[in-house]
């Protein structure tokens, strides 16, 4: 197998492992200028043809993860349930108006 085919297959595996909507948390980002802070959570937007995982971070940023360079992990089922329950409790309380 040539290098191009190896990289194509690697990108395909990443696409299959991180479909759009997957929730992840960054552990360490090696971007020297403006890394996403460790512990930041986000949602996969798309994986491009070279395997970069383009993210919509909860902080509002949109910087991509680079597998093999950046450290990150998928959120566990327990973490996803916790996020859903937090979101539901925020929806129930609704907006607060001061007088």
N, C-alpha and C positions, 0 to 999 in steps of 0.2 A: 504494500500500500504506500502510495506517495504521500508527501507532507500535506498537500492540499486536501486530499481525501481524509487524512487523519484529523485535520483541523475541522473539516466539514462535519465529520461524525461527532467530534467533541462538542461542537456548537449545537448539534441536534440533540445530544444527550442533555445538555444544559436546558434547552428549550422544553424538553419533556419533563425535566425535574422541577422547573420553575415556570409553570404556565402563568399567564396574566391572572392577577388576583391573589397570588401566593403572598402570604405575609412573612416577612423576614426581619431579622435584627442584625445590625452591623456589630461585629466584635472589634474590628480594627480595620481602618481604611488607610492605605498607603499613599493617598493623594497628598503630595508635599505642600500644596498651596492652600487647599480648602477642603480638608476631609470632613465627612459626615461624622459627628461624634459617636464614640462607642456607646452602645445601648440604644441608639436611635432605631425606631421601627418604621417599616414602610411596606408598600404594596408593589409587587412586580407589575410594571406596565407592559413591557415587551422584552424579549431577548432577541438581539440582532444576529445577523449572520456570522459574526465572529465570536459570539458567545457572551458579549457584555450584557448584563442584566440591568435594563433601564428601570429606574425606580421612581415612585412618587412617595417621598419620605413624609412622615407625619408632620415634620417641621415645616413642610412647604417646599423643600428643595427637590430637585429632580436629577441628581447626580447618579451615574451608572456604577454598578459594582463590577469589578473585573475578577472573575474566578481565577484562582492561582496567585493573585496579588493581594486581594482584600479578603479578610476573614469575616464570615457571616454564617447565619444558620436560619433555618425555617423556625417559625414559632411552633411550640408544642400545642397539642390539642387543649391542654389546660390553660395555656396562655391565650389561645383564641377564645375559649369560653369566658375567661376573665374579661377580655376586651369587649365581648358581646354583652356581658352583664353590665359592665360600666357604661356602655353606650345606651343600653336600655334604661338604666337608672337616670341618665342625663336626659333622655327623651321624656320620661315620666315627669320629672321636675319642671320641665319647660323653662321659658325665659323668666327672669325675675325683674320686676319693675320697681324702682325706688320712687318714693314720694317725698 
